[in-house]
Each structure stands twice: as C-alpha cells, then as structure tokens.
Amino acid sequence: MKVEEPLRNAGNGVTASMTIKQYFSTHRNSTARECCRVLGLDYQRYGGRARKIKHDLNRWRQSITPVTYQYGRPPKPLVSVHRMEWRFRESVPASFIVALGQKAQAGRAEGIWYRSPNRNKQLEYSDAQVSIRVHQNGTCRILPRRCMTFDDFRAFIEDAFSKSLPARDILSDSFTRMMNGLQVSRRHRSFRVGQITPFKLDFYHSSLGLDILADTSHPEYLEIHENWPSWIPVLMEFQRVQNSAIESNTRVLSEFTAQIKSHLDVLSGIVTVVGRLSEATEALGQLIDSRLNSNCCKPRAKIQEE
C-alpha cells in the first residue's frame, strides 16, 4: 500500500510554500530541517524550498528595518557621515619620514608610531584623538576620532609628531609650513545596504570625485569617499580662518569684560572705603569740636588749676 505524502494534492506547491512561510513567520530562528519535521514534509524534497523561503523572509525583514523596530531595537540610519579626512597641502618632508621610521615600532600599538604590516609599509599613529597615516611618498591622511575644534585637532597632530621627531625638526620652518598647510581633503559617507561582498570602484573618481567601496570593517555598509574639487578646501580654509578670528575676538572680549568687571568691583570697594573714611573723619572732627567747645566753656581759674 502506497503511503500518501503530506500536502500532495493538485495545489501542493502553493500549499507547501504557504505553510512553510507561515511557519517561519512565527518561528524565524528555526531551521529548514526542523520546519519539515514539524510540518511532516519530506526534507529531501522540501528542504531547499524551506531554506529559500526563510532567506526571503529575512531579507524582507531587513528591508523594513529602517522604518520599524525589530527585536526591540531602534532602526539604524540609512545614511551617515562617517568622518572627515584631512591632509597637508604639501608632502611630508623626507627627513621627517626617515626620523619617524627610525622610531616606529613593528607591531600596532596605541599612542606610538608603528609600521603598517601591509605591502606599502606606511607609518601609522593612532590614539583616542586622531589617526595619522604617512606613506613613503610623503602623502599623509589624518582622521579625527571624535568631534573637536580645529585648534585642538591641530594641537593633537603636533603632539603626535612630537613623540618621534627630534626637537630641531619640531622647531624648524619646514614643520611650521607643514602644519600651516593642514586642510580638509574629503568626506566619507556610509549607506546601509545589508551584507555585501567587499569591493572597490574608483570609476567615478575623475568625473564626480567619488570612490565607492565596501570592506570588512563595515560589512553591511557601502562607503562613499567624496573628493572635493580644489577650490573647496580653499573655501573651507577661509571659513575656518574666519571662524578662528571670530572665536579669538569673542575670547578677547570675554577676557576684557571679565577685567572690566574686576575693575568695577575694585572701584566699588574703593568707594566703600572712602565712604567709611569720610564717616570716620567726620566723627573725629565732631569729637575735636566737642572737646574744644567744652574747654572754652570752663572758667579761666579752673583751667589754670587743671
């Protein structure tokens, strides 16, 4: 006697698919083998279909994550500004690269210069404030690791170079000129697209100033590097100088206001002291007058006796 297989009827394809979909809608973490066992399906026949339906449901859930709450967590942003990248207007002097290479460590460490293990053997520095990468050809990439003012950012960069460069290089005109040429290079943006195979596409670099890439550091994000035209860094540098001037003027005015307030407090104290001195002088004058008046009223003989 032939045993009839479950769900084997004229519409078994649609019926089985709908049943499997309903099962995975409720038990999203279950496996295809467990699904077939619970529904009484032949795993050899329906296992592939169950895996495909589960995969499609998971992709559908990921697609609606930005507008809904999944697993009790808030949605992730679709687009975010990853970080700003800075550079020097001129290449890092060769003598600086040699000095950094002599002090560089072999392994990666926080707060000291080290040599990268990749093929180009670039010099790198990383701490809680900045990340610096100096290539052998003098190209330098600088990435801030938190939000900060430009003056603080520049001070952290100077401290990083001061840890390995000799004092004569830090005080040289070349170092001052290099630091004065610090400017923004490009901006990184990231787009959440789900799991993606790593790749890099620089086809649009020459026309639109864009580099499109995906790497293992952001497995679910597509990262875009926006390389601005040459006049953009100049404009941003001008704006930065203007903002620095405004901040400097504001700081000077605040200090001047504090000094004026201090002077007013001193003047107020002087007025108080002068008032008290006037009261004391008036009281002394009254005392002297009273003594003189009392002496004038006494008889002459009594005064002589006294």
Summary of the structure (lengths in Angstrom):
residues: 306
radius of gyration: 39.8
end to end distance: 155.5
largest distance: 161.5
contacts: 745
relative contact order: 0.07
helix: 52%
strand: 18%
